[in-house]
Amino acid sequence: MHHASEAPGAPLRGIIPPLVTPLADRSTLDLPGLERLTEHVIGGGVHGIFILGTTGEAPGLGAALKHELVRRICSSVARRVPVLVGISETAITESLAIAEKAHRCGADALVLAPPYYFPATQSELLDYLERLAPQLPLPLFLYNLPYRPPVFAPETVRQAMTIPGIAGLKDSSGDMCYFQKLRALFAELPHASLFIGPEQLLAESVLTGAHGGVCAGANLFPKLYVALCQAAASGDLPRTVELHGKVMEVCRLIYEAGQGASSVIKGLKCALASLGLCSDIMAEPFQRFAEPERSRIAEAAQSLKASLE
């Protein structure tokens, strides 16, 4: 695993946590928490940081807070690892504004999902990328969202990867048959990066040739995900299977405490708070866990931490 900053144009590889956004209230960042969390993941050996993604609750954050988050992360990371910034806004002017901010603050790349309010056709998606990419000041990664169609179809991805400035793709669709089609396509593209989102699929994705994962659990236990990615990348099957089992425990104990799509982020933020890393206030309309989930997750986080040390 190497950092993209080591060589100009070296493709990005490894574990890139989609950072949670620590909040003090609906329009204020939890700054000490943000600082602790950033140091925690960098200290855990991650290969980059991705802000304003799904795990970062980007759709629930106001524009001013997003801009402040970009500035503060770029400043505290200080080029130790690449910073990727989500620009999946519903208005292109907002996407371009965040892209500009990211560029000015020293971020390394941008991340864009398909428009998610009015689903676009594949030809509309390709047309959008052909128009947008030349206007962006940084390399762009495509992003298939969880829970939401459309995804970038393999043929759309193949054509998109010929557009200058498009550097790779993160797939959170959870569809492994689709992902393997992408993997075959990326095997022909030595300078591009293909990342898996769902950590339940990290082991098999990297074993079969993916370049890494953008895994929520790496906020909490970065060393575990880095170790799993390295074991899989080096083809160490017994170690991969063992570490995959530990990741599945994280998923079972931390993400499945509540109901609904938000419970993954609620559980993650609750665990981070219980380990003293950052606040677990959620972006509205969601609310953080109350009892009995809080105690259950705190206990699980402590026991997982002890078992990993």
N, C-alpha and C positions, 0 to 999 in steps of 0.2 A: 504494500500500500504506500503510495507516495502522495504528497500534496501537489495540487495542480500548479501551485506557484513555483515549483522547482524548475520547470522549464517552460518557456513561452509556448503556448498552444498544447501543452501536455494535457491529455484528457483527464477529467476528474474521476477518481476511483475511491471506494471505501465507504465509510459510514458518515452520513450527514444528518444529524438530528434535525427534525423539523421542530424548532424551538417553541416551547409554550410561551405565551405572552403573560408574564407576571403582572397582575393588576392590583392597584391599591383601591381603585373604584372605577366606575365605568369609563372615565376619561383620563385616568392617571395611572402611569406605570408604577409598579413596585420596583423602584430603582435598586435598592440593596439586593433584592431577590434576583433581579435581572443580572446584576454583577456576579452574584454567587453562582447562579445557574450557568452563566457563560464560562466562568472559571472551572466549574465542575465538569462540563462536557469537554472543554479543551484539555483539562488535566487528565481526562479519561481517554485521550488519544484519538478523538474523532478527526475526520479528514475535511470537515467543512461545517458550516452552520447555515440552515435554511430558515429564514424568518418570513412571516406572513403567509404561511400555508394553512392547511386544514387544522393541524394540531395547534397552530398559533392563533386559531379562531379569527382569522383575517376578516371574514364577512361581518363579524360583530364589532369591529373596531372602527372608530371615527378616523377621518383623514389626518387630523392633526396628530393623533396618537401614533398612527402608522409612520408618519414622517419622523416623529421624534424617536420611535423605535429604531428606524433605519440609521439615524444619526448616532444614537448611543451604542448600538451593536457594532457598527463599523469602527467607532472610536475605541471601544473596549477590546474588541478582537485585535485591533491594530495589526492586521495582516498576518497574524499567526496562522490562520487557516482561511480558505476562501469563504466569503459570505455570499449567499444566494438570497435574492429578495423576490417574494411573490408579487406579481403585478396583475393578478386575476380580478380586475375590477369590472363592474358592469358598464362603465363609461370609459371609452378609450382615452379621453383626456386625463382621467384619473390614473389609468395605467401608465401613460407617458409621464405624468407628473412624478409618480413614485420611481419610475425608471431613471429619470433625471436626477432625483434626489439620491438614489442609490449610487449612481455614477459619480456625482459630486462628493459623496461621503467616502468613496473608495471601496464600494462593494465589487464583487467579481463577476456576478452573473445574475440573470433575471429568470423567473419561472412563471409560465403562463398556462392556465387551464383553458379548455374550450369555454366559450360564453355559456353561462349556466342558467340564465333566466329564460331567454328564448333559445332553445336548442338549435344549433346550426347544422346544416347538411355538411357532408364531407367536402363538397366543392366550395361551399362558403367558408369552411375552416381553412382550406388551403389558400383561398383568395385572401382571407384575413391575414394569414401569416406572411404571405408575399407582400402585402401592403405594410404590415406592422414592423416586420423584422428590420427593414432598412431605416426605420425611424428610431430604432433603439440604440442606445450608446454602449450596450454591453452584450455579451453572448446570451443567447436565450435557450432555456430548457423547456420542453413541452411537459405537460403535467395532466395525466388522466386522473380525474377526481374520484374519490370513493363516493358511493351512493348516487352518482349523477351521470346519466348519459348526456351527450354522446362521448365516446372515446375517439381519439384519433385512430382511424382505421389503418391497418398495416400499409396499405397502398398510399394513403395520405402521409403517413410518417416517412415512407420511402422518398416521396417527392419533397416533403418538407426538409429532409436532411440534405437536400441539394441547395437549399436557400442559404446564402452566406450569413453567418452569424448564429445559425441554429446548431446547438452543441450537443443535444442529447434529449433524453426523455425520462421522466419518472412516472411509473405506472402504479396507481393505487386502485385499479379496477378490481383486483382480486381474482381475475380470470386467468388461470395459469395456461390454458390452451392458447389464449390470445397472446399472453406474455411470451410464450415459446416461439410464436411466429415473429414477434419483434426481435427476439434474441437471434434468430437465424438471419434476420435482416441486418442487425447491428454487427454481426460477425464479419460482414463485408465493409464495415465502416470503422477503420482503426482509430480515427480521431474523435469518435463520438462516444458518449457515455449512456449506458442504460441502467437505470436504478429501479429497484422494486420498492414499493411503499409498505405493504402489510408485512410486519416482521415475522408473522407465521410462515411466510413464504421465502424468507431471506436465505435459509440454508439451501433449499433446492435451486433457487434462482442463481445464487453465486456459484454453486457446484456446476451448474449447466452453462455458465458463461456470462451471467450478468456482472456488472462492474461494482455493485455495492447496493446499499439500502438507505432509504430515507425513513428511518424507523423511529416512531414516537418514543418507544421505551429507552432509546439512547439518551433521552433527557435524564432519565432516572439512573440507569446502570450503563454508562457509556462503554466501560471496559468489556462488559459481557458481549455487546454487539460488535465491537471492534474485534474481539477474540473470535467470535463466530464467523465473521466475514473473512478474517485471515485464514482460519482453519479451512473454510470452504474453498477459498481462492487457491489454497495450496493443495487441495485434494485430500486433506486428512479426514477421511470419512468417520472413523470412530469419534474423534474429537468434535467434529461437526454435529454428529448425532447427539452427543452428550450436551453440548452447548445449546443446540436447538431445543432440547428438553427443558432447559432452564428458561429460555425465552418463552416457551409455551406456558410455563408456570407463572411468569410475569403477566402474560395475557390473561390467564385464568383468574389469578388472584386480584389483579389491579383493574383490569378493564371490564370485568363481567359482574361488578358489584351492583350495577343498577340496570335500568331499562333504557332502550333508545340509543340512537347513534351518538348522542352527546356523552354517554356514560364512559366512553374510552377517555375523553379529555378530562371529564370530572374525576375519574379514578386516578388518572396520571397526576393532575394538579393536586389532588388530595394526598397522594403518596409523596410528592415533592414537598408539600407543606409539612407533612408528618416527619420528614427527614431534615427539616429546617432549611430547605433550599430557597423556597419562595412562597408567596401567598397563593392560596387556591381559589381566589375570587374568579368567577367565570364572566365572560362577556355575555351580556344579556342577549336573548331572553332566558338563558340558562342560569341556574343557581347551583352553587357548590353543594356537595353532599352534606346531609345532616346525619345524626345518629339513626340507625346503628351502623350505617355504611362507613362512617368516618373511622370508628374504632377498628372495624374489621380491616379496612385498608391500611391503617397505621400499623396494625399488628403484622399484616402480610408484608408490608414494606420493610419493617425491621427484620423479620425472619428471612426474607429474600436477601437483604443486605448482608446479614450474618452468614448465610449459606454461600454467598459469592465471594466473601473475603478470605 
